[in-house]
């Protein structure tokens, strides 16, 4: 794929006075461009554009639902209402048409929010000219986030919408809108999003982009569609033409992957827009966490004279996890902006609707306007991952003429009019008369009536702030190697003994298997018969209070320094997998909490003499990172179990953080070792093909994990020593 630096402009699609080196992938001409506001316009516009396709249509999206209703209420003149029927009808009406649908091959974290097997992806129901692939060719943890419909290389929709659930809404965003229901019949909160509709030569570049991505994802090349006759489709009932003969730039984000270079055109473009702005910067965005966009805005706000900065953001994110992560990162960035706003040019709002509380408008748009000279809109959030980690696609309408600048201003006025529940003319008149967009908003704003822009007051609880790591973990701008993730929580010097511990764990598993084989295959088995040993241990299982006795002995042993591994193995061998897991897990947690409070009682100075400088460093990391570090130390221990508990207690870590981190971190290892030990016992007692095969598989997996970690850490230490 060509990048920004090496692309040579094509005469047919690029204006001679503006090169792609300005931060764009391509700059071309659009015969028409219009702003699509909200789902009541985007969904039918999508249908009408697709119905006008003659040879080729590409649909790139982050999410798709074959059952989503594209017309609300049902429009009889279009026949089918659901996406599957609409795709099939377009193919039936146009015998030369081929449709290529390329959604992201989503991560399991979204499994319960998505359609598991779309109707159009089932072999028996899929049309032979409908080609569906799910794109998984991206770095681990990244996503394909581009949203594009391009038809015959002549017309396109680019924005934040997906043909999926929870996207459709009327522009009024009424709290009780019965048409706002998902395919399962459930209502959902109001939703606001934006897109560009374009026709003309620039669509050839968008078609090329779509075909390149299809080839990367599938290995199959697709030829351009040629030149169908007739006018390009334009949904006149839904989209007004904002400008004819417009200059449009294409910007992308692409992560470095399998030899393909990183592309950060969107970030470059947005930062330049902010730096050049002199009058007004208007932003609508779902996320606001990008540190580079933040730095550009801070520099702008610190200038003696500069533009007003208006941010329209969601009140908060929808789910608890995002509120505890992305909203915390947003709060940190907003705090920096407010500290820089010494001249009073910053305003931050969220869209409010009368009667909607406690629900809120799900603001999903991704838009930046600077001085009415440049509007950038597409799929990219103002987040770190959208600037460098996920694939993104934005379009820029460039204000290189007076009609273009008037068109951009009209778009901004239209958006403010929706949020303020007034007309576009009223916004333009107030802004012109007052000479300030902020003063116009404050004059027209009527909180509590209809729709309005509510000032967004963001506070950041110190306890929550301390828990949430830096953006590199939650909102990365590039793929992070595993060693960098570990470096965020544990110092390299503190991790060096881990190689030896990982190798010891692998050798322990191998030794257990070797002992089992010796008992089965050598005369030693006659003297130490497993069944005889178990019969002797059965007394502990059957005696009254035997469970509590084992729990007490195991806890006491862990407190005085007995390693955790033999305690887990003994619990599984004596009591079986389920009961043994409960006893081992209970003993580990009891010993951990007891050791923690013992460390608090002993104090830092006494523990420092006991543990030395290495664990003093661990103490500082525990205090700084909280739950996440305790979790990582339980998964990958850098010191004996009992000592870590004492040091944690003597550090400044909150008891809640230690307990939650231990609860989560001890669970995977305890469960895995319990299952292995119980399977080892089964194999000793009943050595059949099935039990041996399962034991062999578990052995290979556990040894592989331990030995692989050992090897990797050894190479890591060598690299650190030579650098």
Helices and strands as residue ranges (DSSP letters): G 20-22, E 26-37, H 39-51, E 56-61, G 76-78, H 83-93, E 98-104, G 108-113, G 119-121, E 130-135, E 148-151, E 155-159, E 191-192, E 194-199, H 202-218, E 243-254, E 263-264, H 265-276, E 280-285, H 291-302, E 308-313, H 320-323, H 326-340, E 346-353, E 362-363, E 366-370, E 374-378, H 384-388, E 392-398, H 402-420, H 424-434, H 437-444, E 451-455, H 462-467, H 471-474, H 482-487, H 492-495, H 498-521, H 524-527, H 530-542, H 546-559, H 564-575, H 577-602, H 604-625, H 627-635, H 641-650, H 655-685, H 689-722
